[in-house]
Amino acid sequence: MNVRRYYIPNTIYFITAVTRHRKPIFADETNLDIFRSTLWDVKTIHPFVM
C-alpha cells in the first residue's frame, strides 16, 4: 500500500470524519476513551499540537 502524507510546514489542518450511518459512537464513554488513547499514542510517534 502506498500511503501519501500531505505536509506543509507551519500549516493548520482541519480533519473531519463521519462514522458509518452517522452513528454517534463517541456518545459511549468507552469509545471516547479508546479514541483519546489512540490519539495520545499517535501524538507520541508523530508530535502535533491541538
PDB file of N, CA, C and O in Angstrom:
ATOM      1  N   MET A   1       0.845  -1.175   0.000  1.00  0.00           N
ATOM      2  CA  MET A   1       0.000   0.000   0.000  1.00  0.00           C
ATOM      3  C   MET A   1       0.891   1.239   0.000  1.00  0.00           C
ATOM      4  O   MET A   1       1.843   1.325   0.776  1.00  0.00           O
ATOM      5  N   ASN A   2       0.584   2.180  -0.857  1.00  0.00           N
ATOM      6  CA  ASN A   2       1.346   3.416  -0.960  1.00  0.00           C
ATOM      7  C   ASN A   2       0.591   4.523  -0.221  1.00  0.00           C
ATOM      8  O   ASN A   2      -0.433   5.011  -0.699  1.00  0.00           O
ATOM      9  N   VAL A   3       1.106   4.913   0.950  1.00  0.00           N
ATOM     10  CA  VAL A   3       0.461   5.943   1.752  1.00  0.00           C
ATOM     11  C   VAL A   3       1.177   7.264   1.521  1.00  0.00           C
ATOM     12  O   VAL A   3       2.396   7.354   1.669  1.00  0.00           O
ATOM     13  N   ARG A   4       0.417   8.281   1.159  1.00  0.00           N
ATOM     14  CA  ARG A   4       0.991   9.599   0.959  1.00  0.00           C
ATOM     15  C   ARG A   4       0.618  10.482   2.139  1.00  0.00           C
ATOM     16  O   ARG A   4      -0.503  10.432   2.644  1.00  0.00           O
ATOM     17  N   ARG A   5       1.569  11.281   2.560  1.00  0.00           N
ATOM     18  CA  ARG A   5       1.307  12.215   3.648  1.00  0.00           C
ATOM     19  C   ARG A   5       1.289  13.627   3.088  1.00  0.00           C
ATOM     20  O   ARG A   5       2.211  14.051   2.390  1.00  0.00           O
ATOM     21  N   TYR A   6       0.240  14.333   3.403  1.00  0.00           N
ATOM     22  CA  TYR A   6       0.098  15.715   2.981  1.00  0.00           C
ATOM     23  C   TYR A   6       0.744  16.571   4.058  1.00  0.00           C
ATOM     24  O   TYR A   6       0.269  16.588   5.193  1.00  0.00           O
ATOM     25  N   TYR A   7       1.809  17.279   3.730  1.00  0.00           N
ATOM     26  CA  TYR A   7       2.517  18.060   4.740  1.00  0.00           C
ATOM     27  C   TYR A   7       3.001  19.380   4.167  1.00  0.00           C
ATOM     28  O   TYR A   7       3.681  19.419   3.142  1.00  0.00           O
ATOM     29  N   ILE A   8       2.643  20.450   4.839  1.00  0.00           N
ATOM     30  CA  ILE A   8       3.159  21.781   4.542  1.00  0.00           C
ATOM     31  C   ILE A   8       3.590  22.353   5.884  1.00  0.00           C
ATOM     32  O   ILE A   8       2.765  22.458   6.792  1.00  0.00           O
ATOM     33  N   PRO A   9       4.868  22.729   6.037  1.00  0.00           N
ATOM     34  CA  PRO A   9       5.350  23.247   7.323  1.00  0.00           C
ATOM     35  C   PRO A   9       4.528  24.444   7.817  1.00  0.00           C
ATOM     36  O   PRO A   9       4.091  25.288   7.036  1.00  0.00           O
ATOM     37  N   ASN A  10       4.337  24.486   9.124  1.00  0.00           N
ATOM     38  CA  ASN A  10       3.643  25.601   9.799  1.00  0.00           C
ATOM     39  C   ASN A  10       2.237  25.849   9.267  1.00  0.00           C
ATOM     40  O   ASN A  10       1.808  26.995   9.135  1.00  0.00           O
ATOM     41  N   THR A  11       1.534  24.781   8.966  1.00  0.00           N
ATOM     42  CA  THR A  11       0.185  24.877   8.434  1.00  0.00           C
ATOM     43  C   THR A  11      -0.811  24.266   9.419  1.00  0.00           C
ATOM     44  O   THR A  11      -0.495  23.293  10.104  1.00  0.00           O
ATOM     45  N   ILE A  12      -1.986  24.824   9.486  1.00  0.00           N
ATOM     46  CA  ILE A  12      -3.053  24.282  10.329  1.00  0.00           C
ATOM     47  C   ILE A  12      -3.905  23.354   9.471  1.00  0.00           C
ATOM     48  O   ILE A  12      -4.272  23.700   8.348  1.00  0.00           O
ATOM     49  N   TYR A  13      -4.216  22.177  10.001  1.00  0.00           N
ATOM     50  CA  TYR A  13      -5.049  21.206   9.298  1.00  0.00           C
ATOM     51  C   TYR A  13      -6.370  21.050  10.028  1.00  0.00           C
ATOM     52  O   TYR A  13      -6.406  21.047  11.258  1.00  0.00           O
ATOM     53  N   PHE A  14      -7.438  20.921   9.288  1.00  0.00           N
ATOM     54  CA  PHE A  14      -8.751  20.618   9.841  1.00  0.00           C
ATOM     55  C   PHE A  14      -9.142  19.262   9.285  1.00  0.00           C
ATOM     56  O   PHE A  14      -9.268  19.081   8.073  1.00  0.00           O
ATOM     57  N   ILE A  15      -9.332  18.312  10.190  1.00  0.00           N
ATOM     58  CA  ILE A  15      -9.662  16.947   9.778  1.00  0.00           C
ATOM     59  C   ILE A  15     -11.039  16.608  10.325  1.00  0.00           C
ATOM     60  O   ILE A  15     -11.329  16.825  11.502  1.00  0.00           O
ATOM     61  N   THR A  16     -11.874  16.076   9.457  1.00  0.00           N
ATOM     62  CA  THR A  16     -13.204  15.679   9.887  1.00  0.00           C
ATOM     63  C   THR A  16     -13.518  14.298   9.305  1.00  0.00           C
ATOM     64  O   THR A  16     -12.976  13.903   8.273  1.00  0.00           O
ATOM     65  N   ALA A  17     -14.388  13.592   9.978  1.00  0.00           N
ATOM     66  CA  ALA A  17     -14.779  12.262   9.505  1.00  0.00           C
ATOM     67  C   ALA A  17     -16.223  11.999   9.927  1.00  0.00           C
ATOM     68  O   ALA A  17     -16.729  12.597  10.877  1.00  0.00           O
ATOM     69  N   VAL A  18     -16.862  11.106   9.212  1.00  0.00           N
ATOM     70  CA  VAL A  18     -18.225  10.706   9.534  1.00  0.00           C
ATOM     71  C   VAL A  18     -18.226   9.198   9.734  1.00  0.00           C
ATOM     72  O   VAL A  18     -17.624   8.460   8.954  1.00  0.00           O
ATOM     73  N   THR A  19     -18.897   8.749  10.772  1.00  0.00           N
ATOM     74  CA  THR A  19     -18.980   7.316  11.035  1.00  0.00           C
ATOM     75  C   THR A  19     -20.023   6.670  10.130  1.00  0.00           C
ATOM     76  O   THR A  19     -20.872   7.347   9.551  1.00  0.00           O
ATOM     77  N   ARG A  20     -19.942   5.368  10.025  1.00  0.00           N
ATOM     78  CA  ARG A  20     -20.890   4.634   9.186  1.00  0.00           C
ATOM     79  C   ARG A  20     -22.308   4.866   9.702  1.00  0.00           C
ATOM     80  O   ARG A  20     -22.582   4.727  10.894  1.00  0.00           O
ATOM     81  N   HIS A  21     -23.170   5.210   8.813  1.00  0.00           N
ATOM     82  CA  HIS A  21     -24.574   5.510   9.123  1.00  0.00           C
ATOM     83  C   HIS A  21     -24.701   6.659  10.134  1.00  0.00           C
ATOM     84  O   HIS A  21     -25.724   6.807  10.802  1.00  0.00           O
ATOM     85  N   ARG A  22     -23.638   7.463  10.227  1.00  0.00           N
ATOM     86  CA  ARG A  22     -23.604   8.620  11.138  1.00  0.00           C
ATOM     87  C   ARG A  22     -23.917   8.232  12.582  1.00  0.00           C
ATOM     88  O   ARG A  22     -24.515   9.014  13.322  1.00  0.00           O
ATOM     89  N   LYS A  23     -23.520   7.042  12.977  1.00  0.00           N
ATOM     90  CA  LYS A  23     -23.754   6.550  14.332  1.00  0.00           C
ATOM     91  C   LYS A  23     -22.905   7.357  15.318  1.00  0.00           C
ATOM     92  O   LYS A  23     -21.704   7.515  15.096  1.00  0.00           O
ATOM     93  N   PRO A  24     -23.493   7.866  16.393  1.00  0.00           N
ATOM     94  CA  PRO A  24     -22.751   8.686  17.360  1.00  0.00           C
ATOM     95  C   PRO A  24     -21.889   7.830  18.301  1.00  0.00           C
ATOM     96  O   PRO A  24     -22.196   7.700  19.486  1.00  0.00           O
ATOM     97  N   ILE A  25     -20.820   7.255  17.767  1.00  0.00           N
ATOM     98  CA  ILE A  25     -20.021   6.301  18.549  1.00  0.00           C
ATOM     99  C   ILE A  25     -19.335   6.934  19.754  1.00  0.00           C
ATOM    100  O   ILE A  25     -19.021   6.233  20.716  1.00  0.00           O
ATOM    101  N   PHE A  26     -19.096   8.242  19.723  1.00  0.00           N
ATOM    102  CA  PHE A  26     -18.419   8.872  20.856  1.00  0.00           C
ATOM    103  C   PHE A  26     -19.381   9.271  21.968  1.00  0.00           C
ATOM    104  O   PHE A  26     -18.958   9.868  22.958  1.00  0.00           O
ATOM    105  N   ALA A  27     -20.646   8.959  21.826  1.00  0.00           N
ATOM    106  CA  ALA A  27     -21.589   9.137  22.920  1.00  0.00           C
ATOM    107  C   ALA A  27     -21.338   8.082  23.994  1.00  0.00           C
ATOM    108  O   ALA A  27     -21.719   8.256  25.152  1.00  0.00           O
ATOM    109  N   ASP A  28     -20.696   6.992  23.597  1.00  0.00           N
ATOM    110  CA  ASP A  28     -20.321   5.916  24.525  1.00  0.00           C
ATOM    111  C   ASP A  28     -18.947   6.255  25.107  1.00  0.00           C
ATOM    112  O   ASP A  28     -17.972   6.377  24.366  1.00  0.00           O
ATOM    113  N   GLU A  29     -18.870   6.406  26.422  1.00  0.00           N
ATOM    114  CA  GLU A  29     -17.637   6.815  27.108  1.00  0.00           C
ATOM    115  C   GLU A  29     -16.471   5.867  26.827  1.00  0.00           C
ATOM    116  O   GLU A  29     -15.327   6.314  26.747  1.00  0.00           O
ATOM    117  N   THR A  30     -16.737   4.575  26.677  1.00  0.00           N
ATOM    118  CA  THR A  30     -15.674   3.609  26.377  1.00  0.00           C
ATOM    119  C   THR A  30     -15.037   3.906  25.025  1.00  0.00           C
ATOM    120  O   THR A  30     -13.813   3.891  24.898  1.00  0.00           O
ATOM    121  N   ASN A  31     -15.857   4.174  24.024  1.00  0.00           N
ATOM    122  CA  ASN A  31     -15.328   4.504  22.704  1.00  0.00           C
ATOM    123  C   ASN A  31     -14.539   5.806  22.733  1.00  0.00           C
ATOM    124  O   ASN A  31     -13.511   5.931  22.067  1.00  0.00           O
ATOM    125  N   LEU A  32     -15.016   6.761  23.498  1.00  0.00           N
ATOM    126  CA  LEU A  32     -14.310   8.035  23.623  1.00  0.00           C
ATOM    127  C   LEU A  32     -12.939   7.826  24.274  1.00  0.00           C
ATOM    128  O   LEU A  32     -11.957   8.436  23.850  1.00  0.00           O
ATOM    129  N   ASP A  33     -12.864   6.985  25.285  1.00  0.00           N
ATOM    130  CA  ASP A  33     -11.587   6.675  25.929  1.00  0.00           C
ATOM    131  C   ASP A  33     -10.618   6.001  24.953  1.00  0.00           C
ATOM    132  O   ASP A  33      -9.425   6.305  24.951  1.00  0.00           O
ATOM    133  N   ILE A  34     -11.124   5.100  24.135  1.00  0.00           N
ATOM    134  CA  ILE A  34     -10.285   4.437  23.122  1.00  0.00           C
ATOM    135  C   ILE A  34      -9.757   5.467  22.131  1.00  0.00           C
ATOM    136  O   ILE A  34      -8.581   5.436  21.768  1.00  0.00           O
ATOM    137  N   PHE A  35     -10.614   6.372  21.696  1.00  0.00           N
ATOM    138  CA  PHE A  35     -10.192   7.421  20.768  1.00  0.00           C
ATOM    139  C   PHE A  35      -9.107   8.298  21.380  1.00  0.00           C
ATOM    140  O   PHE A  35      -8.095   8.577  20.738  1.00  0.00           O
ATOM    141  N   ARG A  36      -9.313   8.729  22.613  1.00  0.00           N
ATOM    142  CA  ARG A  36      -8.319   9.580  23.288  1.00  0.00           C
ATOM    143  C   ARG A  36      -6.993   8.854  23.448  1.00  0.00           C
ATOM    144  O   ARG A  36      -5.933   9.441  23.232  1.00  0.00           O
ATOM    145  N   SER A  37      -7.043   7.598  23.820  1.00  0.00           N
ATOM    146  CA  SER A  37      -5.826   6.800  23.983  1.00  0.00           C
ATOM    147  C   SER A  37      -5.081   6.650  22.656  1.00  0.00           C
ATOM    148  O   SER A  37      -3.857   6.771  22.599  1.00  0.00           O
ATOM    149  N   THR A  38      -5.827   6.388  21.608  1.00  0.00           N
ATOM    150  CA  THR A  38      -5.225   6.251  20.279  1.00  0.00           C
ATOM    151  C   THR A  38      -4.600   7.563  19.827  1.00  0.00           C
ATOM    152  O   THR A  38      -3.496   7.579  19.282  1.00  0.00           O
ATOM    153  N   LEU A  39      -5.303   8.647  20.053  1.00  0.00           N
ATOM    154  CA  LEU A  39      -4.787   9.965  19.693  1.00  0.00           C
ATOM    155  C   LEU A  39      -3.482  10.249  20.435  1.00  0.00           C
ATOM    156  O   LEU A  39      -2.532  10.762  19.844  1.00  0.00           O
ATOM    157  N   TRP A  40      -3.432   9.923  21.707  1.00  0.00           N
ATOM    158  CA  TRP A  40      -2.224  10.114  22.507  1.00  0.00           C
ATOM    159  C   TRP A  40      -1.071   9.263  21.960  1.00  0.00           C
ATOM    160  O   TRP A  40       0.057   9.745  21.851  1.00  0.00           O
ATOM    161  N   ASP A  41      -1.350   8.009  21.619  1.00  0.00           N
ATOM    162  CA  ASP A  41      -0.310   7.123  21.064  1.00  0.00           C
ATOM    163  C   ASP A  41       0.252   7.676  19.754  1.00  0.00           C
ATOM    164  O   ASP A  41       1.465   7.668  19.541  1.00  0.00           O
ATOM    165  N   VAL A  42      -0.623   8.148  18.889  1.00  0.00           N
ATOM    166  CA  VAL A  42      -0.177   8.720  17.610  1.00  0.00           C
ATOM    167  C   VAL A  42       0.666   9.969  17.859  1.00  0.00           C
ATOM    168  O   VAL A  42       1.675  10.193  17.189  1.00  0.00           O
ATOM    169  N   LYS A  43       0.243  10.777  18.826  1.00  0.00           N
ATOM    170  CA  LYS A  43       0.962  12.021  19.121  1.00  0.00           C
ATOM    171  C   LYS A  43       2.378  11.753  19.620  1.00  0.00           C
ATOM    172  O   LYS A  43       3.276  12.557  19.366  1.00  0.00           O
ATOM    173  N   THR A  44       2.597  10.657  20.313  1.00  0.00           N
ATOM    174  CA  THR A  44       3.950  10.329  20.764  1.00  0.00           C
ATOM    175  C   THR A  44       4.842   9.913  19.597  1.00  0.00           C
ATOM    176  O   THR A  44       6.055  10.117  19.636  1.00  0.00           O
ATOM    177  N   ILE A  45       4.251   9.338  18.576  1.00  0.00           N
ATOM    178  CA  ILE A  45       5.014   8.913  17.395  1.00  0.00           C
ATOM    179  C   ILE A  45       5.204  10.071  16.412  1.00  0.00           C
ATOM    180  O   ILE A  45       6.293  10.275  15.875  1.00  0.00           O
ATOM    181  N   HIS A  46       4.123  10.822  16.188  1.00  0.00           N
ATOM    182  CA  HIS A  46       4.129  11.943  15.242  1.00  0.00           C
ATOM    183  C   HIS A  46       3.630  13.189  15.999  1.00  0.00           C
ATOM    184  O   HIS A  46       2.438  13.498  15.965  1.00  0.00           O
ATOM    185  N   PRO A  47       4.535  13.895  16.676  1.00  0.00           N
ATOM    186  CA  PRO A  47       4.110  15.036  17.509  1.00  0.00           C
ATOM    187  C   PRO A  47       3.282  16.081  16.741  1.00  0.00           C
ATOM    188  O   PRO A  47       3.587  16.433  15.602  1.00  0.00           O
ATOM    189  N   PHE A  48       2.254  16.547  17.393  1.00  0.00           N
ATOM    190  CA  PHE A  48       1.404  17.608  16.840  1.00  0.00           C
ATOM    191  C   PHE A  48       0.798  18.377  17.991  1.00  0.00           C
ATOM    192  O   PHE A  48       0.838  17.928  19.136  1.00  0.00           O
ATOM    193  N   VAL A  49       0.236  19.536  17.692  1.00  0.00           N
ATOM    194  CA  VAL A  49      -0.401  20.377  18.695  1.00  0.00           C
ATOM    195  C   VAL A  49      -1.871  20.510  18.331  1.00  0.00           C
ATOM    196  O   VAL A  49      -2.235  20.671  17.167  1.00  0.00           O
ATOM    197  N   MET A  50      -2.703  20.439  19.363  1.00  0.00           N
ATOM    198  CA  MET A  50      -4.147  20.633  19.135  1.00  0.00           C
ATOM    199  C   MET A  50      -4.585  21.857  19.892  1.00  0.00           C
ATOM    200  O   MET A  50      -5.760  22.220  19.852  1.00  0.00           O
TER     201      MET A  50
END
